[in-house]
Amino acid sequence: LIRVEQIVDRHGRNRDNLIAILLDCQEEFLHLPREVIEAVSLRVKAPVSQVLSIATFYRGFSLKPVGRHRIHVCMGTACHVQGAPRLLDAVSRELGIQRGETTPDMEFSLETVNCLGCCGLAPVVTVGTDVHGKLKQTAIPRMLRKYVKDYKAKTH
């Protein structure tokens, strides 16, 4: 796990930087497999239980593989009222996956969140750090094409 060693070295092998180290590892491996957690633990001289507790506490980390593009559909009150459940259904249909699943090509994972804090843009969907507000169901295929150039809409 040379890549883990490089990431830890970049952060000074300091256990105070565990969150930053795990974020970089998550970006590199698209999840935090057991061997990555153990390698980080060894290199920063922290118990595996401490590294694992951070990895399981924060929602941004995943112990199972996730897609390169993580989609979050906001289900907060404003988004819900403005049609978020229909957006979730549209994304689910379009990708052929349900909430909590990842496409077989590992491009997209689909999740819901309770609130993204941008109620004025309701309904809101994020793809990675990109915010898509006032989204209509019909815009879903176009939105997905922005992230995968050879993406073919399932409904067309």
Buried (B, 14 or more C-beta within 10 A) or exposed (E): BEEBBEBBEEBEEEBEBBBBBBBBBBEBBBBBBEEBBBBBBBBBEBEEEEBBEBBEEEEEBBBEEBBBBBBBBBBBEBBBEBBBEEBBBBBBEBBEBEBEBBBEEEBBBBBBBEBBEBBEBBBBBBBEEEBBBEBEBEBBBEBBEEBBEEBEEEEE
